[in-house]
Amino acid sequence: MIETNITKIFGLKHPIFSAPMGPFFTRELALAVSEAGGLGVLSNVNIIGTDPVEEHKASLEYMVEHTDKPFGLNILTSRNNRGVRQMVRQLPKIVLNNPKMRDQCKYWLTSAGSSKILPESKSFQELRENSEVKHFHVAPAVWLAQKCIDAKVDGLVCTGTEGGGHQSYEKVSTLVLLQQLNKTFPDLPKIACGGFATGEGLVAALSLGAGAIAMGSRFIASKQSEFHDKYKSLVPPGKPQDTSLYTGAFGPIRLYKNKYALSHPAPSSKEEMITYEQSITPEQRVHDLGAYDRVYEGDIETGAVLLGQSIGIIDSIDDVNDIIETIIKQAEIIIKKNYTMIK
Ligand SMILES: Cc1cc2nc3c(=O)[nH]c(=O)nc-3n(C[C@H](O)[C@H](O)[C@H](O)COP(=O)(O)O)c2cc1C
């Protein structure tokens, strides 16, 4: 077993988290990851026609019914995400009023927007005072991590540019980002994210000061994930070069290069990206939102296929339990081998 500050904070067997993958459902995946000894995360489901508070509530109920293990949830705090205010106000109340949820839903991850909205919510403050919950926020750069510290987060998810799906304008690799954040905030609990799928990756993350890894693409290619079989079938044999950064209604995003992705620009600077995003018409926005529904139904050509460069190191679609056990075994072998290098 590998014990770290993160496994101790959350009471985990293994330092492995599933990354949130909204707007898609990841209820079965989160359950499988938590049951396997990692920490499963419920995604912020906001596909057209759904109520994000109700979706989270149903997932929370599902989790406490099926497992006694810890888990977490994600709230996308970007301005254009539906129902952010309602989620930060109502979800803490729902969790506080259910002792099993309060004890198990320990990991509250915000991302893609302000790190202050959740801690400013009175109901989250009440939940924090009466439970062991921890608030983490995704930080893709040092200056954004500083904002998280000012918002008094309990920890950071350090996501580099190679990661799949929701991205930032910063374009810093996970390798460099982790070293920067470890130097700047050595004592803050950190979870490494973006590009992880193997035991080697886990050992690298731990060496760089993280206490766990979070994986998205690796878990898409699992038997338990709710993604369409056609989506999963792109992972192996995918190559890192099959993905690229694009922009659209949700801001910067790493996509598999299909027809949908190639119809979007990949601007070279933050300014260019912002100019493009401001030019998006309401019709285009609806079309972009529809791309998530389409891919959920298996349209991997005109749907948005969010994947990271890590697809290049994923060889098969496996059971979540086997994925986690294999990574831990590999990591233990490497840590022991590395130790023998010391003379
Ligand atoms: C299908 C998909 C959907 C995603 N949706 C979200 C999301 O709702 N919130 C978020 O913070 N990150 C989201 N991300 C980013 C992941 O949480 C994570 O940063 C990424 O998967 C890490 O890179 P990896 O795919 O190489 O593991 C998404 C990623 C994918 C692949």
The ligand as an SDF file (V2000), in Angstrom:
LIG
                    3D

 31 33  0  0  0  0  0  0  0  0999 V2000
  -14.9730   13.7330  -21.0260 C   0  0  0  0  0  0  0  0  0  0  0  0
  -14.3400   14.7340  -20.1060 C   0  0  0  0  0  0  0  0  0  0  0  0
  -15.1470   15.6490  -19.4320 C   0  0  0  0  0  0  0  0  0  0  0  0
  -14.5670   16.5540  -18.5330 C   0  0  0  0  0  0  0  0  0  0  0  0
  -15.3780   17.3940  -17.8010 N   0  0  0  0  0  0  0  0  0  0  0  0
  -14.8500   18.1100  -16.7670 C   0  0  0  0  0  0  0  0  0  0  0  0
  -15.6830   18.7830  -15.8260 C   0  0  0  0  0  0  0  0  0  0  0  0
  -16.9050   18.7390  -15.8940 O   0  0  0  0  0  0  0  0  0  0  0  0
  -15.0840   19.4800  -14.8150 N   0  0  0  0  0  0  0  0  0  0  0  0
  -13.7200   19.5620  -14.7010 C   0  0  0  0  0  0  0  0  0  0  0  0
  -13.2290   20.1850  -13.7710 O   0  0  0  0  0  0  0  0  0  0  0  0
  -12.9180   18.9290  -15.5890 N   0  0  0  0  0  0  0  0  0  0  0  0
  -13.4490   18.1800  -16.5780 C   0  0  0  0  0  0  0  0  0  0  0  0
  -12.6310   17.4640  -17.4190 N   0  0  0  0  0  0  0  0  0  0  0  0
  -11.1830   17.4570  -17.1420 C   0  0  0  0  0  0  0  0  0  0  0  0
  -10.8510   16.2770  -16.2030 C   0  0  0  0  0  0  0  0  0  0  0  0
  -11.4240   16.5070  -14.9510 O   0  0  0  0  0  0  0  0  0  0  0  0
   -9.3300   16.0730  -16.0570 C   0  0  0  0  0  0  0  0  0  0  0  0
   -8.7120   17.3170  -15.8560 O   0  0  0  0  0  0  0  0  0  0  0  0
   -8.7030   15.3840  -17.2660 C   0  0  0  0  0  0  0  0  0  0  0  0
   -9.4730   14.2900  -17.6890 O   0  0  0  0  0  0  0  0  0  0  0  0
   -7.3000   14.9260  -16.9090 C   0  0  0  0  0  0  0  0  0  0  0  0
   -6.6030   14.4360  -18.0130 O   0  0  0  0  0  0  0  0  0  0  0  0
   -6.5880   12.8800  -18.4620 P   0  0  0  0  0  0  0  0  0  0  0  0
   -7.8060   12.7420  -19.3060 O   0  0  0  0  0  0  0  0  0  0  0  0
   -5.3180   12.7320  -19.1840 O   0  0  0  0  0  0  0  0  0  0  0  0
   -6.6600   12.0250  -17.2280 O   0  0  0  0  0  0  0  0  0  0  0  0
  -13.1740   16.5730  -18.3430 C   0  0  0  0  0  0  0  0  0  0  0  0
  -12.3700   15.6640  -19.0580 C   0  0  0  0  0  0  0  0  0  0  0  0
  -12.9320   14.7450  -19.9150 C   0  0  0  0  0  0  0  0  0  0  0  0
  -12.0410   13.7740  -20.6220 C   0  0  0  0  0  0  0  0  0  0  0  0
  1  2  1  0
  2  3  1  0
  2 30  2  0
  3  4  2  0
  4  5  1  0
  4 28  1  0
  5  6  2  0
  6  7  1  0
  6 13  1  0
  7  8  2  0
  7  9  1  0
  9 10  1  0
 10 11  2  0
 10 12  1  0
 12 13  2  0
 13 14  1  0
 14 15  1  0
 14 28  1  0
 15 16  1  0
 16 17  1  0
 16 18  1  0
 18 19  1  0
 18 20  1  0
 20 21  1  0
 20 22  1  0
 22 23  1  0
 23 24  1  0
 24 25  2  0
 24 26  1  0
 24 27  1  0
 28 29  2  0
 29 30  1  0
 30 31  1  0
M  END
$$$$
